[in-house]
């Protein structure tokens, strides 16, 4: 319980005036919001806690979850760009974290979610083996061995994809890397425009990206 509280808690004295204002607005929104969150139920400001830029350096759980979000949602498994650009991504992540609008519950605490997911699969494997093997224990051991083997295969596949992506990144020319960074920046700006209701900017950025997206197909 304490670990969860530590990862989600914050000190009001450490917040800037702007962050405190956002928190107050979010608290007011919490009373009236009826939107649905990524894990079901009502989404409101602070549902999974409140994070700020300092958590990137001080909170290992948040950093791990952010890196998983950056890899799976943004397609950047190994960020090697400038620090200010990385922090822009973290600001986007923190905004969705604080408003409980991340695309999946695992991105709030990935390590915890991964352990719970493994425990769930293990329990299901044991139950399935028990129902088939008459509860003698032998079937359960076989099922667990199969589960471990599948988990190892999945992990190996992930590592292989990561290594391949790194090789691709290292093989890129400086010009190509700059082009990809520019595309990522445009997508980020378009997402911000969408969230803020700036339809004109969103359409303009979408038109700039469309030719590049079509060229990739």
Secondary structure, DSSP 8 states (H G I E B T S, - for coil): -HHHHHHH---GGGS-HHHHHHHHHHHHHHHH---B-TTSSB--TTTT----TTHHHH-HHHHHHHHHHHHHTSS-SS--S-HHHHHHHHHHHHHHHHTT--SSGGGTSHHHHHHHHHHHHHHHHHHHHHHHHTTSSHHHHHHHHHHHHHHHHHHHHHHHHHHHHHHHHHHS-HHHHHHHHHHHHHHHHHHHHHHHT-HHHHHHHHHHHHHHHHHH-
